[in-house]
């Protein structure tokens, strides 16, 4: 009798990032391993891509694709057989991995190469399941992390020291940092060595993937718990740049990551400077009308000033990323003080980022722009905000409840008349004859009162809580009118 293989139990995890104390020789050794891991990843990805394209061009694959989707189980089995046949799964894939690992890339070790191979197969899966149209290879100098499959071999963390091959890199841990010392009491699942470019120089970190939930943060001076979580209902109506919040005690209309707006002007100045420099140094790469000459395959020439400006832009983008993440964390902590039963509508942010396919005209007969919300979504990262909120709720035994947008239709529903009225995007207020209610805040109120099936609105509950909501709504509108609004909030008021 064969013994059944035990499946690894999935436990909650969190990441702790610690800076590493490195010497010049350590830095050069780490850079060598980063370059090795980049080349290994590209080598695996290149081989898998060839096999994938051979598979999709085969007659067998085309025949399976033509099969009716009613019988999904049979189709999936045939697809699985084809993947084994063309070497995307099974023994032929393992042979490819070992042949590369044993020869040129043996310095990385099996535990690191396993994870790199997994990254390459995940990239192929994106093509396979139509998540991505194409996948890219990693350029020179742009490999920023590699990790081990466990904490036993490869990259290991022992007694505040990261060990990898002959390297021993001490992690910087402050004795007075209560949070870090409490977090380190959890078991380390695996380690990741990471590097970041800060002010034009590489800085090295270790990311410890720890078992359990993050420790509770405590105020050093008072000893009180920071970022406490209350019981209660919260409804969220999220947009590309704004967030409407409704709870039993508060109603708010806030901008996502408002600090980001100050950086946009600086970014535009640097991008224009880079464009002027690029055009002067590469006259042969441009047509007479200013567009790029696609036929010219010669290398782009970058001046010293261009590289300096490029590094400034990279530093600015890094700061923007850190500010955005910090702002999202602060906002999620505030929401959790209002309640832990959080509901939000499902949103397809990837769809909103894409350009419109239809060509339309406005009232004056001019063509409308096909651009949609790509820039604002990239700046504000609403999807990232929801992921952070969901993680924090899961660590506390809850989860972000996603309401069915197409069945609830919170932006169209009126609980008093019990009917649905479709509105234009520029219509920002709901007219209730005697008074007006801001559209996003009203949607968040309705989402808060959605039933447990996440598909219907509890109308009786809406009637019970509407008067209290209106009082809080009027207070929030007064607050917004008394302050100077940003463009993101002007568009929703």
C-alpha positions in Angstrom: 0.0 0.0 0.0 1.3 3.4 -0.9 1.4 6.0 1.8 -0.7 9.1 1.0 1.4 12.2 0.7 0.5 14.8 3.4 -0.4 18.2 2.0 1.2 21.2 3.5 -1.3 23.1 5.7 -1.8 26.7 4.6 -1.2 29.0 7.6 -1.5 32.8 7.7 1.7 34.6 6.9 3.2 38.1 7.1 6.4 39.7 5.9 9.0 41.5 8.0 11.6 43.5 6.1 15.0 44.2 7.8 18.0 46.1 6.4 21.3 44.2 6.0 24.7 45.3 7.2 27.0 44.7 4.2 30.6 45.4 3.1 31.9 46.2 -0.4 32.8 42.6 -1.0 29.4 41.5 0.2 27.7 43.9 -2.2 29.7 42.7 -5.2 29.0 39.0 -4.2 25.2 39.8 -3.9 25.2 41.6 -7.3 26.8 38.5 -8.8 24.0 36.3 -7.4 21.3 38.7 -8.6 22.8 38.6 -12.1 23.0 34.8 -12.0 19.4 34.5 -10.9 18.3 37.0 -13.7 20.1 34.9 -16.3 18.7 31.6 -15.0 15.1 33.0 -14.9 15.5 34.3 -18.5 17.0 31.0 -19.7 14.1 29.0 -18.2 11.5 31.5 -19.5 13.0 31.4 -23.0 12.9 27.5 -23.1 9.3 27.4 -21.8 8.1 30.1 -24.3 9.5 28.0 -27.2 7.7 24.9 -25.9 4.5 26.9 -25.3 4.4 28.3 -28.9 5.1 24.9 -30.3 2.1 23.5 -28.3 -0.4 26.2 -29.4 0.6 25.8 -33.0 0.0 22.0 -33.0 -3.1 20.4 -34.6 -3.9 18.6 -31.3 -4.1 21.9 -29.4 -6.3 23.5 -32.0 -8.7 20.5 -32.0 -9.0 20.6 -28.2 -9.7 24.4 -28.3 -12.6 23.7 -30.7 -14.2 21.3 -28.3 -17.4 22.5 -26.6 -16.9 24.1 -23.2 -19.8 22.1 -21.7 -17.4 19.2 -21.1 -14.7 21.1 -19.2 -13.2 18.1 -17.3 -12.4 16.3 -20.5 -10.9 19.4 -22.1 -8.7 20.1 -19.1 -7.4 16.5 -19.1 -6.5 16.8 -22.8 -4.8 20.2 -22.1 -2.8 18.6 -19.3 -1.7 15.8 -21.5 -0.5 18.3 -24.1 1.5 20.2 -21.5 3.3 17.0 -20.5 3.9 16.1 -24.2 5.5 19.5 -25.0 7.6 19.6 -21.8 5.7 22.3 -19.9 5.0 19.8 -17.1 6.5 16.5 -15.7 9.8 14.9 -16.1 11.0 16.8 -19.3 10.5 20.1 -17.4 12.5 18.7 -14.4 15.3 17.5 -16.8 15.5 21.0 -18.2 15.7 22.6 -14.8 18.4 20.2 -13.5 20.5 20.5 -16.7 20.7 24.3 -16.3 21.2 24.2 -12.6 24.1 21.6 -12.6 26.2 23.4 -15.2 26.2 27.2 -15.4 24.0 28.2 -12.4 25.1 25.7 -9.7 26.2 28.7 -7.5 22.6 29.5 -6.8 21.7 26.2 -5.3 18.5 24.0 -5.9 16.3 25.9 -3.3 16.8 29.2 -5.1 16.4 27.8 -8.6 13.2 26.0 -7.7 11.6 29.4 -6.8 12.9 31.0 -10.0 11.5 28.2 -12.1 8.2 28.7 -10.3 8.2 32.4 -11.3 8.9 31.5 -14.9 6.0 28.9 -15.0 3.6 31.4 -13.4 4.5 33.9 -16.2 3.7 31.2 -18.8 0.4 30.5 -17.0 -0.5 34.2 -17.5 -0.2 33.6 -21.3 -2.0 30.3 -21.0 -5.1 31.7 -19.2 -5.2 34.9 -21.3 -4.3 37.1 -18.2 -1.4 38.7 -20.2 -0.9 39.2 -24.0 2.8 38.9 -23.7 5.5 38.4 -21.1 8.9 40.2 -20.8 12.4 39.0 -19.9 14.2 40.8 -17.1 16.7 43.4 -18.2 20.3 43.7 -17.0 20.3 45.3 -13.5 16.6 44.9 -13.0 16.5 41.7 -10.9 15.6 43.0 -7.4 14.9 39.8 -5.4 15.6 36.1 -5.1 14.4 33.7 -2.4 14.7 30.2 -1.1 11.9 27.5 -0.9 12.4 27.1 2.9 14.6 28.3 5.8 16.6 25.0 6.0 18.8 25.4 2.9 19.7 28.1 0.4 18.9 31.5 1.9 18.7 31.0 5.7 18.0 33.2 8.7 19.9 32.1 11.9 20.4 34.2 15.1 19.9 37.5 13.3 22.2 36.6 10.5 21.3 35.8 6.9 23.4 32.9 5.5 23.7 32.2 1.7 26.6 30.1 0.4 29.7 31.6 2.0 28.0 34.9 2.8 27.0 35.8 6.4 25.0 39.1 6.4 23.9 40.5 9.8 20.4 42.0 9.9 20.1 45.4 11.6 17.7 44.9 14.6 17.1 47.6 17.1 16.8 46.4 20.7 14.1 49.0 21.5 12.0 48.0 18.5 9.2 46.1 20.3 7.3 45.2 17.0 10.4 43.6 15.3 11.4 41.6 18.4 7.9 40.3 18.9 7.6 39.4 15.2 10.9 37.4 15.3 9.3 35.1 17.9 7.3 33.5 15.0 8.7 30.7 12.8 10.5 31.8 9.6 8.9 30.0 6.6 11.5 31.2 4.1 13.7 34.2 3.3 14.0 36.6 0.4 17.0 38.8 -0.3 16.0 42.1 -1.8 17.7 45.2 -3.1 16.5 48.7 -3.8 18.0 51.7 -5.6 17.9 54.6 -3.1 19.5 57.9 -4.3 21.4 56.0 -7.1 22.9 53.3 -4.8 21.9 49.7 -4.0 20.6 49.0 -0.5 20.1 45.4 0.6 17.3 43.9 2.7 16.1 40.6 4.0 12.4 39.9 3.8 11.4 37.2 6.4 8.1 35.4 5.5 6.8 34.6 9.0 4.1 32.2 10.1 1.2 33.7 12.0 -0.3 37.2 12.2 1.6 40.5 12.8 2.0 41.5 16.4 -0.2 44.3 17.8 1.6 47.6 17.8 1.8 49.3 21.1 2.5 53.0 22.0 5.9 53.2 23.7 5.0 56.2 25.9 1.5 55.2 27.1 1.5 51.4 26.6 -1.8 51.6 24.8 -2.7 49.4 21.8 -2.4 51.3 18.5 -4.7 50.6 15.5 -7.4 48.8 17.6 -10.3 47.2 15.7 -14.0 47.8 16.7 -17.1 45.7 15.9 -19.5 47.3 13.5 -20.7 47.6 9.9 -18.8 49.6 7.3 -19.8 50.2 3.7 -17.2 51.4 1.1 -17.8 52.9 -2.3 -14.5 53.0 -4.0 -13.6 54.9 -7.1 -10.5 55.5 -9.1 -9.3 58.3 -6.9 -11.9 58.7 -4.0 -13.4 56.6 -1.3 -16.8 57.0 0.4 -17.1 55.5 3.8 -20.3 54.9 5.8 -20.5 53.4 9.3 -22.9 53.7 12.3 -20.9 56.6 13.7 -19.2 58.3 10.8 -19.7 59.2 7.1 -16.6 60.3 5.2 -15.7 61.1 1.6 -11.9 61.0 1.3 -9.3 61.1 -1.5 -7.0 58.0 -1.8 -3.4 58.8 -1.1 -3.8 62.7 -1.4 0.0 63.2 -0.8 0.7 61.7 -4.3 -0.6 64.8 -6.1 2.4 67.0 -5.1 4.9 64.6 -6.8 3.2 64.7 -10.2 4.4 68.1 -11.2 8.1 67.2 -10.5 7.7 63.9 -12.4 6.4 65.8 -15.5 9.3 68.2 -15.4 11.9 65.4 -15.3 10.1 63.4 -18.0 10.1 66.5 -20.4 13.8 67.0 -19.7 14.6 63.3 -20.5 12.6 63.6 -23.7 14.5 66.6 -24.9 17.8 64.9 -24.1 16.8 61.7 -25.9 15.7 63.5 -29.0 19.0 65.5 -29.2 21.2 62.4 -28.8 19.2 60.2 -31.2 18.2 62.3 -34.2 18.3 59.2 -36.5 15.7 57.4 -34.3 12.9 60.0 -35.0 10.8 60.8 -38.1 10.4 64.4 -39.4 7.0 64.6 -37.7 8.5 63.8 -34.3 7.3 60.2 -34.0 9.8 57.3 -33.3 11.2 55.6 -36.4 10.3 51.9 -35.8 12.5 50.7 -38.7 15.7 52.0 -37.0 17.0 49.2 -34.8 20.2 50.9 -33.6 20.8 51.3 -29.9 19.5 54.4 -28.0 22.3 56.7 -26.9 22.0 58.0 -23.3 24.0 61.1 -22.2 25.4 61.5 -18.7 22.8 64.1 -18.0 20.0 61.8 -19.2 21.2 59.0 -16.8 21.3 61.5 -13.9 17.8 62.7 -14.7 16.6 59.1 -15.1 18.0 58.2 -11.6 16.2 61.3 -10.2 12.9 60.1 -11.7 13.5 56.6 -10.3 14.1 58.0 -6.8 10.9 60.1 -7.1 8.9 57.1 -8.2 10.3 55.1 -5.2 9.3 57.8 -2.8 5.8 57.9 -4.5 5.4 54.2 -3.9 6.4 54.4 -0.3 4.1 57.4 0.4 1.2 55.6 -1.3 1.7 52.4 0.7 2.0 54.4 4.0 -1.2 56.4 3.2 -3.1 53.3 2.3 -2.1 51.6 5.6 -3.2 54.7 7.6 -6.6 54.8 5.9 -7.1 51.0 6.4 -6.3 51.4 10.1 -8.9 54.2 10.3 -11.6 52.1 8.7 -10.9 49.2 11.1 -11.6 51.6 14.0 -15.1 52.1 12.6 -15.9 48.4 12.2 -14.7 44.9 11.2 -17.7 43.9 9.0 -16.5 45.7 5.9 -18.4 45.5 2.5 -17.3 46.9 -0.9 -18.5 46.5 -4.4 -16.5 44.4 -6.8 -14.6 46.5 -9.2 -12.7 45.6 -12.5 -9.8 48.1 -12.2 -7.9 46.4 -15.1 -10.9 47.0 -17.3 -11.0 50.7 -16.3 -7.3 51.1 -17.1 -7.7 50.0 -20.7 -8.4 52.5 -23.5 -12.0 52.6 -24.9 -12.5 50.5 -28.0 -15.5 52.5 -29.3 -15.0 55.8 -31.2 -17.6 58.3 -30.1 -18.3 62.0 -30.6 -19.4 64.7 -28.2 -22.2 67.3 -28.7 -19.9 69.6 -30.7 -19.1 66.8 -33.2 -15.6 66.3 -31.9 -14.1 62.9 -31.3 -13.9 61.9 -27.6 -10.6 60.7 -26.2 -10.2 57.0 -25.8 -8.2 57.4 -22.6 -10.0 56.2 -19.5 -8.7 56.0 -15.9 -5.2 54.5 -16.4 -3.2 57.3 -14.9 -5.4 57.9 -11.9 -5.5 54.1 -11.1 -1.7 53.9 -11.5 -1.2 56.9 -9.1 -3.8 56.0 -6.4 -3.7 52.2 -6.6 -7.2 51.4 -5.3 -6.8 47.7 -5.9 -3.7 47.7 -3.6 -5.7 49.6 -0.9 -8.4 46.8 -1.0 -5.7 44.1 -0.8 -4.1 45.7 2.3 -7.5 46.1 4.0 -8.4 42.4 3.2 -5.1 41.2 4.6 -5.6 43.1 7.9 -9.2 41.8 8.2 -8.0 38.2 7.6 -5.3 38.5 10.3 -8.2 39.2 12.7 -10.3 36.3 11.6 -12.5 38.3 9.2 -12.3 39.2 5.5 -13.4 41.9 3.0 -16.9 41.1 1.8 -17.3 41.8 -1.9 -20.8 42.8 -2.9 -22.1 41.7 -6.4 -22.1 45.0 -8.3 -24.4 43.9 -11.1 -27.2 42.6 -8.8 -27.0 45.2 -6.0 -26.6 48.3 -8.4 -26.0 50.7 -5.4 -25.4 53.7 -7.7 -28.9 53.3 -9.3 -31.1 52.2 -6.3 -33.4 54.4 -4.4 -34.6 52.7 -1.1 -37.5 55.1 -0.6 -39.2 54.5 -4.0 -37.7 51.0 -4.3 -36.7 51.5 -7.9 -33.5 51.7 -10.1 -32.7 54.9 -12.0 -29.6 54.8 -14.3 -27.4 57.9 -13.9 -24.7 59.5 -16.0 -21.2 59.7 -14.6 -21.4 63.5 -14.2 -24.6 63.2 -12.0 -23.1 63.4 -8.5 -26.2 64.0 -6.4 -29.4 61.9 -5.7 -32.5 64.1 -5.7 -35.0 63.1 -3.0 -37.3 66.1 -3.7 -37.0 67.6 -0.2 -33.2 67.2 0.0 -30.2 66.0 -1.9 -27.7 63.2 -1.0 -24.2 62.9 -2.5 -24.2 59.9 -4.8 -21.0 58.1 -3.5 -21.9 58.5 0.1 -25.4 57.2 -0.5 -24.0 54.2 -2.4 -21.7 53.4 0.6 -24.8 53.6 2.9 -26.6 51.1 0.7 -23.6 48.8 0.5 -23.4 48.9 4.4 -26.9 47.6 4.5 -26.5 44.7 2.0 -27.7 41.3 3.2 -25.4 38.4 4.0 -26.0 36.9 0.6 -24.1 40.0 -0.8 -26.7 40.3 -3.6 -29.7 42.1 -2.1 -30.2 45.3 -0.1 -32.0 45.2 3.2 -34.6 47.9 2.6 -36.1 47.8 6.2 -32.6 48.4 7.6 -32.1 51.3 5.3 -35.3 53.0 6.6 -34.2 52.4 10.2 -30.8 54.0 9.7 -31.4 56.6 7.1 -32.1 59.6 9.4 -28.9 59.1 11.3 -27.0 58.7 8.0 -28.5 62.0 6.7 -27.3 63.9 9.8 -23.8 62.5 9.4 -23.9 63.1 5.6 -24.8 66.8 6.1 -21.9 67.2 8.6 -19.4 65.7 6.1 -20.7 67.9 3.2 -20.3 71.0 5.4 -16.7 69.9 6.2 -15.9 69.4 2.5 -17.4 72.8 1.5 -15.4 74.6 4.1 -12.1 73.3 2.9 -10.2 73.7 -0.4 -10.9 70.6 -2.4 -8.5 68.7 -4.6 -9.4 67.9 -8.2 -10.2 64.3 -7.2 -12.9 65.4 -4.8 -14.1 68.3 -6.9 -15.1 65.7 -9.5 -17.4 63.9 -7.1 -19.0 66.8 -5.3 
